[in-house]
Amino acid sequence: MAETLKAYQARQENPQDTAAAYLFCLDLASSHYENFPVASSFIFPKLRKHVACLYSFARIADDFSDEPEYEGVRRERLLEWRENLNNLNLKTPTHPVFIALKDTLKTLHLPTQPFDDLLDAFLQDTVKNRYQNFDEVLDYCRRSANPVGRIVLMIHGYDQEELFKLSDSICTGLQLANFWQDISVDLKKDRIYIPQEDFAQFSYSEADLRMGVANERFRNLIKFEVARVCQIFEEGKTLPQKLSWPLSWEIRLTELGGRQILRKIRKQNYDTLQSRPVLTKWEWIPLILRAVLK
């Protein structure tokens, strides 16, 4: 993706121009498809730029681990991104994401550890492409997804552990829904997030998966994984009611988007090999209404 490479190569001549850096992040946040709203217009304007900064940091790092133009240099780019993070207070950043991030961390008094956790997960993707059990998958989600929710809460002024745990459930649920949505996509990258022990439990094999065999055993396997995600979403469902508007609405809509992906998987009779379920713009409309009225 040319835009991905352009985003990585971006530089600013004036590191003090934080407004331009945040504009870069906002533009990037509005240009990618996601299963959830990113830095939407409903977020308080004074916070929207900070959410976009978080998104841009994670989006570019995720692309390092995924996009074809970084083949052969994935770890190098991720380690470079981590070095930029670690050097925020030691060197003047020139990349707009880190110019914005330095300002965000200082303004909101945010820790850097959740950002580093994200990079740790993306680095894992460069060396680990199979998971023996569900606990290993959850550990990956702990670093690849949960930090995002925690940072969003902190951006909005929340730092209670109770809220963090509820957010973790929603973020883990979203990550898992994305895994089961993207089975065919990840397979092309030689990544399989379905636990090996689950393959064995349902007498389905990686060879079957590679051949695109969407038989009853496969559908039962995915049905089992989807049920797990539904339970995880249930564990976090009280989070929105503990938050003030509009964050409460954003989180509720985010959760509804994840649950809708699961519904579409069920509607496809749990076959995500032949067709990848996605949410269209029109499908977001009833979800928005439900989020408002709930």
C-alpha positions in Angstrom: 0.0 0.0 0.0 1.6 3.2 -1.2 -0.2 5.2 1.5 1.3 3.0 4.2 4.8 3.6 3.0 4.1 7.3 2.7 2.9 7.4 6.3 6.1 5.7 7.5 8.3 8.0 5.5 6.6 11.2 6.7 8.8 13.8 8.2 8.3 17.3 9.5 10.8 20.1 9.2 9.4 21.9 12.2 9.1 19.5 15.2 7.4 22.3 17.2 4.4 22.3 14.8 2.2 19.9 16.8 -0.9 21.1 15.0 0.5 19.8 11.7 1.5 16.5 13.4 -2.0 16.0 14.8 -3.6 16.8 11.4 -1.4 14.0 9.9 -2.8 11.6 12.5 -6.4 12.7 12.0 -6.1 12.3 8.2 -4.6 8.8 8.7 -7.3 7.8 11.1 -10.0 8.7 8.7 -8.5 6.8 5.7 -8.7 3.2 7.0 -11.6 0.7 7.3 -12.1 -0.6 10.8 -14.8 -2.6 12.6 -15.2 0.3 15.0 -15.4 4.1 14.8 -12.0 5.8 14.9 -11.6 9.3 16.3 -15.1 10.1 15.2 -16.7 13.5 15.3 -18.6 12.6 18.4 -15.4 12.6 20.5 -14.8 15.9 22.3 -12.7 18.0 19.9 -10.0 18.6 22.4 -9.5 14.8 22.8 -10.1 13.7 19.2 -6.5 14.5 18.1 -5.1 12.4 21.0 -7.2 9.3 20.0 -6.1 9.8 16.3 -2.5 9.9 17.6 -2.9 6.6 19.3 -4.6 5.1 16.3 -1.8 6.3 13.9 0.9 5.0 16.1 -0.7 1.6 16.2 -1.9 1.6 12.6 1.6 2.1 11.1 3.1 -0.4 13.5 0.5 -3.0 12.6 1.2 -2.3 8.9 4.9 -3.0 9.5 3.9 -6.5 10.6 1.3 -7.1 7.9 1.8 -5.2 4.7 3.8 -6.7 1.8 6.2 -3.7 1.3 7.8 -4.4 4.6 8.6 -8.1 3.9 12.1 -8.8 5.0 12.3 -5.6 7.2 9.4 -6.1 9.5 11.3 -6.4 12.7 13.7 -3.7 11.7 10.9 -1.2 11.2 9.1 -2.2 14.4 12.3 -1.9 16.4 12.9 1.4 14.8 9.4 2.5 15.9 10.1 1.2 19.4 13.4 3.2 19.5 11.5 6.3 18.5 9.1 5.7 21.4 11.9 5.1 23.9 13.8 8.2 22.7 10.9 10.7 22.9 12.4 12.5 25.9 16.0 12.1 24.6 15.8 13.2 21.0 13.6 15.7 19.2 11.2 13.6 17.0 10.8 14.4 13.3 8.0 12.0 12.4 4.6 13.6 12.8 3.2 10.6 14.8 5.9 10.9 17.4 5.7 14.7 17.4 2.0 14.3 18.2 2.6 11.4 20.6 5.2 13.4 22.6 2.7 16.1 23.1 -0.1 13.7 23.9 2.0 11.9 26.6 3.0 15.2 28.2 -0.4 16.8 28.1 -2.4 13.9 29.4 0.4 12.4 31.6 0.1 9.0 29.9 2.5 6.1 30.5 4.5 4.7 27.5 4.1 1.1 28.6 0.8 0.4 26.8 2.3 1.7 23.6 5.3 -0.6 24.0 3.0 -3.5 24.7 1.4 -2.9 21.3 4.8 -3.1 19.6 5.6 -6.2 21.6 2.5 -7.9 20.1 3.4 -6.8 16.6 7.0 -8.1 17.0 5.5 -11.4 18.1 3.6 -11.6 14.8 7.0 -11.6 13.0 8.2 -14.8 14.8 5.1 -16.6 16.0 2.3 -17.7 13.6 0.7 -20.6 15.5 -0.9 -20.9 18.9 -1.1 -24.0 21.0 -4.0 -23.1 23.2 -6.5 -20.3 23.9 -4.5 -18.9 26.8 -1.7 -18.1 24.3 -4.2 -16.3 22.1 -5.5 -14.3 25.1 -2.0 -13.3 26.0 -1.5 -12.0 22.5 -4.8 -10.0 22.8 -3.6 -8.6 26.2 -0.8 -6.8 24.3 -2.3 -6.4 20.8 -5.8 -5.1 21.7 -6.2 -4.3 25.4 -3.7 -1.5 25.6 -5.8 0.5 23.0 -8.8 0.5 25.2 -6.9 1.4 28.3 -5.2 4.3 26.6 -8.6 5.5 25.3 -9.9 5.4 28.8 -6.9 7.3 30.1 -7.2 9.9 27.4 -10.7 10.6 28.7 -9.5 10.8 32.3 -10.3 7.3 33.6 -7.7 5.2 35.4 -9.7 2.8 37.6 -8.6 -0.8 37.4 -12.3 -2.0 37.4 -12.9 0.0 34.1 -9.6 -1.3 32.6 -10.7 -4.9 33.2 -14.1 -4.3 31.6 -12.4 -2.5 28.7 -10.0 -5.5 28.3 -13.0 -7.8 27.7 -14.4 -5.6 25.0 -11.0 -5.1 23.3 -10.2 -8.8 23.5 -13.6 -9.6 22.1 -13.0 -7.2 19.2 -9.6 -8.8 18.5 -11.0 -12.3 18.5 -14.0 -11.3 16.3 -11.4 -9.9 13.9 -9.5 -13.1 13.9 -12.5 -15.2 13.0 -13.5 -12.7 10.4 -10.1 -12.7 8.8 -9.2 -16.4 8.8 -8.7 -16.5 5.0 -6.8 -13.2 5.1 -4.4 -14.3 7.9 -3.9 -17.7 6.2 -2.3 -15.9 3.2 0.2 -14.4 5.6 0.8 -17.9 7.1 -0.8 -16.9 10.4 -3.4 -19.0 12.2 -4.9 -17.8 15.4 -7.2 -20.7 15.9 -5.6 -22.7 18.8 -4.0 -26.0 17.7 -5.8 -27.8 20.6 -9.1 -26.6 19.1 -8.2 -28.0 15.7 -7.7 -31.4 17.5 -10.9 -31.1 19.5 -13.0 -30.7 16.3 -11.0 -33.2 14.2 -10.2 -30.4 11.7 -6.7 -29.9 10.4 -4.5 -27.1 9.1 -4.3 -29.0 5.9 -8.1 -28.8 5.7 -7.9 -25.1 6.3 -5.4 -24.6 3.6 -7.5 -26.5 1.1 -10.5 -24.3 2.0 -12.5 -27.2 3.4 -15.6 -25.5 5.0 -17.3 -28.7 6.2 -19.4 -29.4 9.3 -16.3 -29.8 11.5 -15.0 -26.4 10.4 -18.3 -24.7 11.0 -18.6 -26.3 14.5 -15.1 -25.1 15.3 -15.9 -21.6 14.3 -19.2 -21.8 16.1 -17.2 -22.7 19.2 -14.8 -19.8 18.8 -17.7 -17.3 18.2 -19.4 -18.5 21.4 -16.3 -17.8 23.3 -16.2 -14.2 22.0 -19.8 -13.7 22.9 -19.1 -14.7 26.5 -16.1 -12.3 26.6 -18.2 -9.4 25.3 -20.7 -10.2 28.0 -18.0 -9.8 30.7 -17.4 -6.2 29.5 -20.9 -5.1 28.6 -21.4 -2.9 31.7 -18.5 -0.6 30.8 -20.5 2.0 28.8 -22.9 2.7 31.6 -19.9 3.6 33.9 -18.6 6.2 31.5 -19.8 9.7 30.6 -21.1 10.6 27.2 -19.9 10.6 24.4 -17.3 8.0 25.3 -20.0 5.7 26.6 -21.7 5.9 23.2 -18.4 5.3 21.4 -17.7 2.2 23.5 -21.2 0.9 23.1 -21.1 1.4 19.3 -17.7 -0.3 19.2 -19.0 -3.4 21.0 -22.1 -3.5 18.8 -19.8 -3.5 15.7 -17.9 -6.5 17.1 -21.1 -8.3 17.9 -22.5 -7.6 14.5 -19.5 -9.2 12.9 -20.2 -12.3 14.9 -23.9 -12.2 13.7 -22.7 -12.0 10.1 -20.5 -15.0 10.8 -23.4 -17.0 12.1 -25.6 -15.9 9.1 -22.9 -17.3 6.9 -23.3 -20.6 8.7 -19.8 -20.0 10.3 -18.0 -20.2 6.9 -15.6 -17.3 6.8 -13.3 -19.2 4.3 -15.5 -18.5 1.3 -16.6 -15.0 2.2 -15.1 -12.5 4.7 -17.9 -10.7 6.6 -17.6 -6.9 6.8 -19.8 -4.1 7.9 -20.9 -1.6 5.3 -21.6 2.0 6.0 -25.3 1.3 5.7 -25.1 -1.4 8.3 -23.6 1.0 10.8 -26.8 3.1 10.8 -29.0 0.8 12.8 -26.0 0.1 15.1 -25.7 3.9 15.7 -29.4 4.1 16.6 -29.1 1.1 18.9 -26.1 2.7 20.6 -28.0 6.0 21.1 -31.2 4.3 22.4 -29.7 1.6 24.6 
